[in-house]
Amino acid sequence: MSELKQHLGLFQTTMYGVGLILGAGIYALIGNAAGIAGNSVWMSFILAAFAAIFTGLSYAELSSMYPKAAAEYSFIKNAFSNNFIAFLVGWLTLFVAIISAAAISLGFAGYFIQIFQIPIILVAILIIVILSLVNFFGIRESSSMNVVFTVIEAVGLIIVIWAGFTTNSTNLNYFEMSHGFSGIFSAFALVFFAYVGFENIVNVAEEVKNPKKVLPQAIILAVAITAVIYILVAVSAVRVLSWQDLSNSTAPLADVIRKSLGNQWGFGILIIALFATTNTILMMLVSGSRILYGIARDKALPLFFSRVHEKRKTPWVGVIVIGALSACFVFVGDIGIVADISVFSIIMVFVLVNLSLIWL
């Protein structure tokens, strides 16, 4: 049986992590978070950054000990010597990757149909099929696409930051809280999920050069880079729009750009949102296929699922299965309830990973 091939250095692995974290979430959730925390929403992003970094440190330490695909499965199996718990966590992480890919593909379709009037379900399935093909062609191709798209995403958020800091807001109270300190912590629970994604860096461990050194560095760098961008975006947003206006907006960052720079910039943000959602879907498909490969190779699933393509050196069966399951969940249409379950799942995974480090 062929093995995965090591192609990724520190830069590519860090950009992979930034691409996972800098998804479409920040474009949508900052309005809701501002409604809960007020102008102090930036404080919620700081709290969430610390939570992400501490969990990231656990992943970094464990990944240096067990640099394998299906990382969480491997961590928990080695920590607790319990195949059932490890298998359950493996399925939870697979579920999160599949649901995330499906949900974000619907988000992509929602943006896309504003340009071309095509059925939303069809668009969502097509983007999953196209990105599954990219995933099949190889980690190098997926990584190259991720680097380009991550830069585009970051440029979009940098434009928001520039728009915010060039806006005159001398009378702004950055510490105004709409619901007191309880609002800060409530918003923290919401914005934390803007950081979710760093945990999937470890699932490409077997395609990283010198993973014991590179993976911990990439995790910390990815979370730190994203945290700085998010905090600056949060400050910029409240400099341009009141927290009330942000809360009532369906496209808060686009409205920030329109008010600060003019309507002609709105279409540009729409295009950047398409890149952001595409990038996140691709990263979910990549990580999901590697998780399935790792679990199957450990014989917790039939070995058929761990097959690697002789030429492309990618887990082709995993690519097909994860893509197909993601496409199936697209037909749910309104995936909100299932997405809430995936959020609960990832919290359970984080708790068990942190316990694994303590146990070891």
C-alpha positions in Angstrom: 0.0 0.0 0.0 1.4 3.4 -0.9 2.1 6.1 1.7 1.3 9.8 1.7 4.2 11.9 0.5 5.8 14.8 2.5 5.5 18.0 0.6 4.7 20.7 3.1 7.2 23.0 4.9 6.6 25.5 7.7 5.2 28.3 5.4 2.7 26.0 3.6 1.6 24.3 6.8 1.1 27.7 8.5 -0.8 29.0 5.5 -2.9 25.8 5.6 -3.8 26.6 9.2 -4.5 30.2 8.5 -6.7 29.2 5.6 -8.6 26.8 7.9 -9.2 29.5 10.5 -9.8 32.5 8.3 -13.0 31.1 6.8 -16.3 32.8 6.0 -17.3 32.9 9.7 -15.7 36.3 10.5 -17.7 37.9 7.6 -21.0 36.7 9.2 -20.6 36.5 12.9 -19.1 39.8 13.8 -22.4 41.5 13.5 -24.1 39.1 16.0 -21.1 39.4 18.3 -21.2 43.2 18.3 -24.9 43.1 19.2 -24.0 41.0 22.3 -20.8 42.7 23.4 -21.2 46.3 22.0 -18.1 48.2 21.1 -16.1 45.9 23.4 -16.5 43.1 20.9 -12.7 43.2 20.4 -12.3 42.0 24.0 -14.3 38.9 23.1 -11.9 38.2 20.3 -8.9 38.5 22.6 -10.5 36.0 25.1 -11.3 33.6 22.3 -7.7 33.9 21.0 -6.3 32.9 24.4 -8.7 29.9 24.5 -7.6 28.9 21.0 -3.9 29.3 21.8 -4.1 27.1 24.9 -6.0 24.4 23.0 -3.5 24.9 20.2 -0.6 24.3 22.6 -2.1 21.0 23.5 -2.4 20.0 19.9 1.2 21.3 19.3 2.6 19.2 22.1 0.6 16.1 21.2 1.4 16.4 17.5 5.1 16.5 18.3 4.6 13.1 20.0 2.2 11.5 17.5 2.6 13.2 14.1 0.0 11.1 12.3 -3.1 11.6 10.1 -6.4 11.2 12.1 -4.5 13.1 14.9 -7.2 13.3 17.5 -7.9 9.6 17.1 -4.2 8.9 17.6 -3.8 11.2 20.6 -6.7 9.7 22.5 -5.9 6.1 21.7 -2.4 6.5 23.0 -3.5 8.5 26.1 -6.3 6.3 27.3 -5.6 3.0 25.5 -9.3 2.8 24.8 -10.2 2.0 21.2 -13.8 2.8 21.6 -13.3 6.4 22.8 -10.6 6.9 20.1 -13.0 5.6 17.5 -15.8 7.8 18.7 -13.6 10.9 18.6 -12.4 9.9 15.1 -16.0 9.8 14.0 -16.8 13.2 15.7 -13.9 14.8 13.8 -15.0 13.3 10.5 -18.6 14.5 11.2 -17.4 18.0 11.8 -15.4 18.1 8.6 -18.3 16.7 6.5 -20.9 19.0 8.0 -18.6 22.0 7.8 -17.9 21.4 4.1 -21.6 21.0 3.4 -22.7 24.1 5.4 -20.0 26.3 3.9 -20.8 25.1 0.4 -24.3 26.4 1.0 -22.8 29.7 2.1 -20.7 29.8 -1.0 -23.8 29.2 -3.1 -25.6 32.0 -1.3 -23.0 34.5 -2.4 -22.6 32.9 -5.9 -26.3 33.2 -6.8 -26.1 37.0 -6.3 -24.0 37.0 -9.5 -25.5 34.1 -11.4 -29.1 32.9 -10.9 -28.5 29.1 -10.5 -30.2 26.8 -8.0 -28.4 27.0 -4.7 -28.3 23.2 -4.1 -26.7 22.7 -7.6 -24.1 25.3 -6.9 -23.2 23.8 -3.5 -22.8 20.3 -5.0 -20.7 21.5 -7.9 -18.3 23.4 -5.7 -17.8 20.2 -3.6 -17.2 18.1 -6.7 -14.7 20.6 -8.1 -12.8 20.9 -4.8 -12.8 17.1 -4.3 -11.0 16.9 -7.7 -8.4 19.4 -6.4 -8.1 17.3 -3.3 -7.5 14.2 -5.4 -4.8 15.7 -7.5 -2.5 16.1 -4.5 -1.6 17.9 -1.3 0.8 20.1 -3.3 -2.0 21.4 -5.6 -4.4 21.8 -2.7 -1.7 23.6 -0.7 -0.9 26.0 -3.6 -4.5 26.8 -4.1 -4.9 27.3 -0.3 -1.9 29.7 -0.2 -3.4 31.9 -3.0 -6.9 31.9 -1.5 -5.7 32.6 2.0 -3.8 35.7 0.8 -6.9 36.9 -1.0 -9.0 36.3 2.2 -6.4 38.2 4.3 -6.3 41.1 1.8 -10.1 41.4 2.2 -9.8 41.7 5.9 -6.9 44.0 5.7 -9.1 46.3 3.5 -11.6 46.3 6.3 -8.9 47.2 8.8 -7.6 50.0 6.5 -11.2 51.3 6.1 -11.7 51.3 9.8 -8.5 53.1 10.8 -8.9 55.7 8.1 -12.3 56.6 9.4 -12.6 59.5 11.9 -14.1 58.3 15.2 -12.8 60.6 17.9 -15.7 60.2 20.2 -15.9 56.4 20.1 -15.9 54.6 23.4 -14.1 51.3 22.8 -15.2 49.9 26.2 -19.0 50.4 25.7 -20.7 47.2 26.5 -24.3 46.5 25.3 -24.9 43.9 28.0 -22.1 44.4 30.5 -19.4 41.8 31.2 -21.9 39.0 30.6 -22.1 40.2 27.0 -18.4 40.0 26.6 -18.4 36.4 27.7 -21.5 35.5 25.7 -19.9 36.9 22.6 -16.6 35.1 23.4 -18.6 31.8 23.2 -19.7 32.9 19.7 -16.5 34.3 18.3 -14.4 31.3 19.5 -15.8 29.4 16.6 -14.1 31.9 14.2 -10.9 30.3 15.4 -11.9 26.7 14.9 -9.9 25.0 12.2 -6.4 25.1 13.7 -7.0 21.6 15.1 -7.1 20.2 11.5 -3.5 21.3 10.8 -2.3 18.1 12.5 -4.3 15.9 10.1 -1.8 16.5 7.3 1.1 15.5 9.6 2.2 12.7 7.3 2.6 15.2 4.4 4.7 17.7 6.4 8.5 17.7 6.3 10.0 17.3 9.8 6.5 17.3 11.4 7.7 17.1 15.0 9.3 20.5 14.6 7.1 22.1 12.0 3.6 21.2 13.3 3.8 22.9 16.7 5.3 26.1 15.1 2.6 26.1 12.4 -0.2 25.8 14.9 1.0 28.6 17.1 1.8 30.9 14.1 -1.6 30.2 12.5 -3.6 31.1 15.6 -1.4 34.1 16.4 -1.7 35.6 12.9 -5.4 35.0 12.8 -5.9 36.5 16.2 -4.2 39.7 15.3 -6.3 40.1 12.1 -9.5 39.3 13.9 -8.9 41.8 16.8 -8.0 44.6 14.3 -11.1 43.8 12.2 -13.3 44.0 15.3 -11.9 47.4 16.3 -12.2 48.6 12.7 -15.8 47.5 12.4 -17.0 49.5 15.4 -15.0 52.5 14.2 -17.1 52.7 11.1 -20.5 51.4 12.2 -22.3 51.5 15.6 -22.6 48.1 17.3 -26.4 48.5 16.7 -25.9 48.8 12.9 -23.5 45.9 12.9 -26.0 43.8 14.8 -28.8 44.6 12.3 -26.7 43.9 9.2 -26.8 40.7 7.2 -23.4 41.5 5.6 -21.6 43.6 8.3 -18.1 43.8 6.8 -19.5 44.6 3.4 -21.5 47.4 5.0 -18.3 48.6 6.8 -16.6 48.8 3.4 -19.5 50.5 1.7 -19.9 53.2 4.3 -16.1 53.9 4.5 -15.0 53.5 0.9 -18.2 53.6 -1.2 -20.6 51.2 -2.8 -18.2 50.3 -5.6 -16.2 48.3 -3.1 -19.2 46.1 -2.2 -18.8 43.8 -5.2 -15.1 43.3 -4.4 -16.0 42.0 -0.9 -18.6 39.7 -2.4 -15.8 38.1 -4.6 -13.5 37.9 -1.6 -16.3 36.1 0.3 -16.4 33.5 -2.5 -12.7 32.9 -2.2 -13.0 32.6 1.6 -15.8 30.0 1.5 -14.0 28.1 -1.3 -10.8 27.9 0.7 -12.6 26.7 3.8 -14.5 24.0 1.9 -11.3 22.7 0.4 -9.5 22.6 3.7 -12.4 20.7 5.3 -12.4 18.1 2.4 -8.6 17.7 2.7 -8.7 17.2 6.5 -11.7 14.9 6.4 -10.1 12.6 3.8 -6.9 12.4 5.9 -8.8 11.6 9.0 -10.7 8.7 7.3 -7.4 7.5 5.9 -5.7 7.5 9.3 -8.6 5.7 11.1 -8.8 3.0 8.4 -5.0 2.5 8.3 -5.2 1.8 12.1 -7.8 -0.9 11.2 -10.6 0.8 13.0 -12.3 0.9 9.6 -11.9 -1.5 6.6 -8.4 -1.0 5.1 -10.1 -0.2 1.7 -10.7 3.4 3.1 -6.9 3.8 3.5 -6.0 3.3 -0.1 -3.6 5.8 -1.5 -3.4 6.5 -5.3 -0.1 5.2 -6.7 0.6 8.3 -8.8 -1.1 11.2 -7.0 -0.1 9.9 -3.5 -3.5 11.0 -2.1 -6.1 9.0 -0.1 -8.4 8.7 -3.1 -11.1 6.6 -1.4 -11.2 9.0 1.4 -11.5 11.9 -1.0 -14.5 10.3 -2.8 -16.2 9.3 0.5 -15.9 12.6 2.2 -16.9 14.5 -0.9 -19.9 12.3 -1.5 -21.1 12.5 2.2 -20.7 16.3 2.2 -22.7 16.6 -1.0 -25.5 14.4 0.6 -25.7 16.8 3.6 -26.2 19.7 1.2 -29.7 18.3 0.4 -30.7 19.1 3.9 -30.8 22.7 2.7 -31.2 24.3 6.1 -28.3 22.8 7.9 -28.5 24.9 11.1 -29.5 22.2 13.5 -26.9 19.7 12.2 -24.2 22.5 12.3 -25.1 23.1 16.0 -24.4 19.4 16.6 -21.1 19.8 14.9 -20.2 22.7 17.2 -21.0 20.5 20.2 -18.9 17.7 18.7 -15.8 19.9 18.3 -16.0 21.1 21.9 -16.1 17.5 23.0 -13.1 16.7 20.9 -11.2 19.7 22.4 -12.0 18.6 25.9 -10.8 15.1 25.3 -7.6 16.3 23.5 -6.7 18.5 26.5 -7.4 15.6 28.9 -5.2 13.4 26.7 -2.2 15.8 27.3 -2.8 15.9 31.0 -3.2 12.1 31.1 0.1 11.5 29.2 
